[in-house]
Amino acid sequence: MNRIGRAGVLVTLGISVARLVWSGQFGWFVQQRMRWPLVAAAVALLVLGAVEVTAAARQERRDPASARRAAGPTVGWLLGLPLLVVVAVAPTSLGAAAAARAAGYVPSDPRSGFQPLPDEGPVPLTLFEFLNRAVADDQRSLDGVEVELTGIVVHDPALPAGADFALTRFLVSCCAADAIPLQVAVRGAGAPYPDDTWVRVRAVWRPSATPYTELVRPWWVEADAVSVEIVADPPASPYESPY
């Protein structure tokens, strides 16, 4: 691959990264806090591409024969294949298929320190906070409180009897590669919903008859649905963060 080829790869990759940041679709791959590092990466790629073009033009003017000999091995063009995938394949966030292949997040140690919830609901909570309060809050702050949870529908064969679907969202520390499913078994949904449908569920925590610390894994945190509403537009940030 000669300098013009390298410049083309760098510029195209820089434009692709810039497009993902501009559209917000970068959030399907990495956390939202990576926005500015990605902006810096896009700028660096475009600058390096411009440098390669300038250097190639100068070399062509000074010594055309040397510029033609400077081409690297043809196999270098294989570097463009990942770029074609980035450009051609429409990105999407993780869904039911990914949830089925990974163990869900389960808080472990009971602890204090959770802020009390308002008496009147519904109280918007992330699935991460809901699971932590359900399992680890020794003050049982979720008792009788109507909450509002948002996620995708996943039909898991391991769901407890009577549960309609697993309300799911992914916990991402860095990028989609380290995602862990956050799942709550929803009862009383009232209607069937296909996998990967974004829904907003108003529900009340269903405490386990057996303390979670005494259950044998895997087990589920459950909630009784008050209402289920389809979310027409998925959130710009499909993942949750522990930070």
C-alpha positions in Angstrom: 0.0 0.0 0.0 1.5 3.3 -1.0 1.1 6.7 0.7 -2.0 7.6 -1.2 -3.6 4.3 -0.1 -2.6 4.8 3.5 -4.0 8.4 3.3 -7.2 7.1 1.9 -7.6 4.6 4.8 -6.7 7.1 7.4 -9.1 9.8 6.1 -12.0 7.4 5.6 -11.5 5.9 9.1 -11.4 9.5 10.5 -14.6 10.4 8.7 -16.3 7.2 9.9 -15.4 7.9 13.5 -16.5 11.5 13.2 -19.8 10.3 11.6 -20.5 7.9 14.6 -19.8 10.7 17.1 -21.9 13.3 15.2 -24.9 10.9 14.9 -24.5 9.6 18.5 -24.2 6.0 17.2 -20.8 5.7 18.9 -22.9 5.0 22.1 -23.7 1.5 20.6 -20.0 0.6 20.9 -18.6 2.5 23.9 -19.6 4.6 26.9 -20.8 8.2 26.4 -17.8 9.5 28.3 -15.7 8.3 25.3 -17.2 11.1 23.1 -14.3 13.5 23.4 -11.5 10.9 23.1 -13.2 9.8 19.9 -13.4 13.3 18.6 -9.6 13.6 19.3 -9.0 10.3 17.5 -11.0 11.4 14.5 -9.1 14.7 14.3 -5.7 12.8 14.6 -6.7 10.4 11.8 -7.7 13.2 9.5 -4.5 15.1 10.2 -2.3 12.0 9.6 -4.2 11.4 6.4 -3.5 14.9 5.2 0.2 14.6 6.2 0.4 11.4 4.0 -1.2 13.1 1.1 1.2 16.1 1.4 4.2 13.8 1.7 3.1 11.7 -1.3 2.6 14.8 -3.4 6.1 16.1 -2.5 7.7 12.8 -3.3 6.0 12.6 -6.6 7.3 16.0 -7.6 10.8 15.3 -6.5 11.3 11.8 -7.7 8.3 10.1 -9.6 10.2 6.8 -10.1 11.0 6.6 -6.3 7.4 7.3 -5.5 6.2 4.4 -7.6 8.8 2.1 -6.0 7.6 3.1 -2.5 4.4 1.1 -2.8 4.3 -1.6 -0.1 3.1 -5.2 -0.6 -0.3 -5.7 -2.0 -1.4 -7.5 1.1 -1.4 -4.1 2.8 -4.7 -3.4 1.2 -6.3 -6.0 3.5 -6.1 -3.3 6.1 -9.0 -1.8 4.4 -11.3 -4.7 5.1 -12.2 -3.8 8.7 -12.8 -0.3 7.4 -15.3 -1.6 4.8 -17.2 -3.3 7.7 -17.4 -0.1 9.7 -18.6 1.8 6.6 -21.0 -0.8 5.2 -22.6 -2.5 8.3 -25.3 -0.5 10.1 -24.4 -0.4 13.8 -26.8 -1.5 16.4 -26.8 -1.9 20.2 -26.5 -5.3 22.0 -29.8 -7.1 22.3 -31.5 -10.4 23.2 -29.0 -12.6 21.5 -26.1 -11.1 23.5 -28.1 -11.3 26.7 -28.6 -15.1 26.2 -24.8 -15.6 25.9 -23.7 -13.9 29.1 -24.4 -14.3 32.8 -26.4 -11.5 34.3 -25.2 -9.0 36.9 -26.0 -9.9 40.5 -25.2 -7.7 43.5 -23.8 -9.7 46.4 -23.1 -8.0 49.7 -26.0 -6.4 51.7 -25.1 -2.8 52.7 -26.6 0.4 53.9 -26.2 3.9 52.5 -29.0 4.0 49.9 -31.0 7.2 49.8 -34.7 6.8 50.7 -37.1 6.9 47.7 -40.1 9.2 47.4 -43.3 7.8 48.7 -45.2 8.7 45.6 -44.2 7.0 42.3 -43.4 6.1 39.8 -39.8 6.7 40.7 -37.4 6.5 37.6 -34.6 4.1 38.3 -31.9 2.5 36.3 -31.9 -1.3 36.2 -28.5 -1.2 37.9 -29.9 0.8 40.8 -33.0 -1.3 41.0 -31.0 -4.5 41.2 -28.7 -3.1 43.8 -31.5 -1.9 46.0 -33.5 -5.2 45.6 -30.5 -7.4 46.6 -28.1 -5.3 48.6 -30.2 -2.7 50.5 -30.7 -4.0 54.0 -33.3 -1.2 54.6 -35.5 -2.6 51.8 -36.2 0.9 50.3 -38.0 -0.7 47.4 -40.8 -2.1 49.5 -44.2 -1.0 48.0 -42.6 1.7 45.9 -43.7 2.0 42.2 -40.7 2.4 40.0 -40.2 3.2 36.3 -37.7 1.0 34.5 -36.6 1.1 30.8 -35.0 -1.6 28.8 -35.5 -4.2 26.1 -37.6 -7.3 26.2 -35.7 -10.7 26.4 -37.5 -14.0 26.5 -35.2 -16.3 28.5 -36.1 -20.0 28.9 -34.6 -19.8 32.4 -37.2 -17.2 33.6 -39.1 -18.2 36.7 -42.6 -19.7 36.2 -45.2 -16.9 35.7 -42.7 -14.3 34.4 -43.5 -12.8 31.0 -40.0 -11.5 30.0 -36.7 -10.3 31.3 -36.5 -6.5 31.2 -32.8 -6.1 30.1 -30.2 -3.4 29.7 -26.4 -3.8 29.5 -23.9 -2.5 32.1 -20.9 -1.2 30.2 -17.7 -0.1 32.0 -15.7 0.7 28.9 -17.2 -0.7 25.7 -19.7 -3.2 24.4 -17.1 -5.9 24.6 -17.3 -5.9 28.5 -21.1 -5.6 28.7 -23.0 -7.5 31.4 -26.7 -7.9 31.2 -28.9 -6.3 33.9 -32.1 -8.2 34.0 -35.4 -8.1 36.0 -38.1 -10.8 35.6 -41.3 -8.9 34.9 -44.7 -10.5 35.8 -48.1 -9.3 34.7 -47.1 -7.6 31.5 -50.6 -8.2 30.0 -49.5 -8.6 26.4 -46.8 -10.4 24.4 -43.8 -8.3 23.3 -41.2 -9.4 20.8 -37.5 -9.7 21.7 -35.5 -6.5 21.6 -38.6 -4.3 21.9 -37.8 -1.2 24.0 -40.3 -0.8 26.8 -40.9 1.4 29.8 -42.3 -0.6 32.7 -44.0 0.7 35.8 -43.6 -2.0 38.4 -43.3 -2.8 42.1 -40.5 -5.0 43.4 -41.6 -8.5 44.2 -39.4 -9.6 47.2 -38.1 -13.1 47.3 -39.6 -15.4 50.0 -36.1 -16.6 50.6 -33.3 -14.1 51.4 -31.1 -13.6 48.3 -28.0 -14.6 50.2 -29.5 -18.0 50.7 -30.6 -18.7 47.1 -28.6 -20.9 44.8 -27.6 -19.1 41.7 -28.8 -18.5 39.1 -31.9 -16.7 40.4 -33.9 -13.7 39.4 -35.0 -10.4 40.9 -38.7 -10.0 40.0 -41.1 -7.2 39.7 -44.9 -7.0 39.2 -45.9 -4.8 36.3 -48.4 -2.0 36.8 -48.1 -0.9 33.2 -45.9 -1.6 30.1 -45.4 1.0 27.4 -43.5 0.6 24.1 -40.8 3.1 23.7 -41.0 4.4 20.1 -37.4 5.9 20.0 -34.7 3.9 21.8 -32.6 6.1 24.1 -29.5 7.7 22.7 -27.4 5.9 25.3 -28.6 2.3 25.2 -26.3 1.1 28.0 -26.0 1.9 31.7 -22.7 2.7 33.4 -21.6 1.8 36.9 -20.0 5.3 37.3 
